[in-house]
Every structure is written in structure tokens, then in C-alpha cells.
Amino acid sequence: MHLLLPMPWEATTSEYIWQLVDEKKEGIHVAGLTLMTLTYYALDLTTRTRTILNGRQTQNVLNANNVTIVTDEGPPLITTVTWLLQPADLAMQFPAETWEIHEMAWRWAWDSGTRRGGMARAVEVQALAA
């Protein structure tokens, strides 16, 4: 799991931007995508339990739900995924803490669903009162 920096503040907006590539690190054209989902949750470090945030459990994000996917034909072909996190995405779930970990799991499929990829990332969210 990779930790993203800098830390966003709770209940604010933020962006997460990344390049969509295949197993050879080559761009995947947005037109070839058949699936892009996002699961996003807060992790309770004491109990090791997860709380789904803002209804984002296996949510369709193929150019939907605050996620845009754009391909630049290049060369080289570059596909950029941009997620505009909403205040509800960065809401603190454990108010006694000064920061907490939110994790995101991305899944995608292309080539008529015959090829699949995925990744997970963590965001450390800072409480405004900290």
C-alpha cells in the first residue's frame, strides 16, 4: 500500500491523479475500458475494521462519480485518471484522532473484459482541529 502525500485536511476537496497503464507500463486507452470501480474506506487502526466512505463500495467510476478518465493519443499514449475527492470522502470517521488512514482500491478491465488490473493506495487525512 502506498501512502499519498501531502495529507489532505478533513472535509475539504482534493484531487488524486494517476496514469492508467497495463502490465507492460503502456497506456490503456479509455475507449477500451469496460470497467473501472473504486472502493474507498476508513481504516480503524485499533480494531483493524473498515468503514465504507461516501457510498464508494465497488462504485462505477468509469467517467462517473467525480472521476474523469482522459486519453492523450501521444505518442506515447497516456491515459490520466483524475478523482476529485469531495468533503464527504475526507470526513473523519474517528473524531478522537488527529489523523486517520483512508484506503482506496481501484479495479479496471479492458480488451472486452479479458484483461484486468487493480491497485490500492492510502491517504492520511488530517483533522482540522489538529
C-alpha positions, 0 to 999 in steps of 0.5 A: 500500500502506498501512502499519498502525500501531502495529507489532505485536511478533513472535509475539504476537496482534493484531487488524486491523479494517476496514469492508467497503464497495463502490465507492460507500463503502456497506456490503456486507452479509455475507449477500451475500458469496460470497467473501472470501480473504486472502493474507498474506506476508513481504516480503524487502526485499533480494531483493524475494521473498515468503514465504507466512505461516501457510498464508494463500495465497488462504485462505477467510476468509469467517467462517473462519480467525480472521476474523469478518465482522459486519453492523450493519443501521444505518442506515447499514449497516456491515459490520466485518471483524475478523482476529485475527492469531495468533503464527504470522502475526507470526513473523519470517521474517528473524531478522537484522532488527529489523523486517520488512514483512508484506503482506496482500491481501484479495479479496471478491465479492458480488451472486452473484459479479458484483461484486468488490473487493480491497485490500492493506495492510502491517504492520511487525512488530517483533522482540522482541529489538529 
